[in-house]
Amino acid sequence: MRPEKHSLSLRGHRTSVSLEKPFWDAFRAIAAERHMAINELAAELDEMRGTQSGLATAIRLYVLDYYVTRAGKD
């Protein structure tokens, strides 16, 4: 499965992020569940990630952590 490139706006700055479709779908679902725009959630992650990883990696890890944490609560 090839990553899909999407443009995001982070605090007025345009950037592109490439993620596989299941990650985009999950990221959109999480943003909707949190009543946030996808750009708003991406900006939040961008701010938290520091310089250790790229934004795409930060989003993948966020999605994974979100669902692993959620599964642990069931």
N, C-alpha and C positions, 0 to 999 in steps of 0.2 A: 504494500500500500504506500503510495507516494504522498508526501506532505502537500497540503494545499496552502498557498500563500494568501494571506488576508492583510489588508491595511487597517491599522488602528491609529487612533489619535490619543496620545498620552499627554495631558495637560497642554494641548495646543500643538504638540509636536507629532508629525506623522511618522509612522514606522511600519514595517512589514514583518509579519511573523508567519513562519511555515510550521503547520501542525497537521498531523493525520486527522482525517474526518472524525473519527470517534472522539478525539480530544477536543476538537472544535465543538462538536455536539454537546459533550459533557460540560465544557466551559460555559457555553451559552445557557445550558440548563441550570448550572450553579448560579450564574449571574441573575437569571430570572427568579430563581428561588430566593435569592438575597435581595430582590427588588432593586437591582443595580443594572446600569447599562454595561455592556461588555467592555467598553472603553474605560469606564470607571473602575471595574474590577482589574483590568489589565494594568491600569496606572497604579493601583494599590499594590499589586504584585511587583511591578517594576520598581517601586520605591523600596519595597522590603527585600528584594533579591540581592542587593549589593553588587559587587563586581565578580562574584564567584561563578556565576552562570549567566547564560543568555536568557532573554525573556521567554523564548519557546520552551526551554528547559524548566524555567520557573513555573510556567503554566502547566506543563506535564506533571511536575512534582506536586503542584497544588491540587490538581484534579485527582491524582492518585491518593494523596493524603486525605482529601475530602471524602472519598468513597471508602477508603480503608477505615478511617475513623468512624464513619457512619455505620459500616458493617459491624464494627466492634460494639456498637450500642444496641444492636438487635438481640 
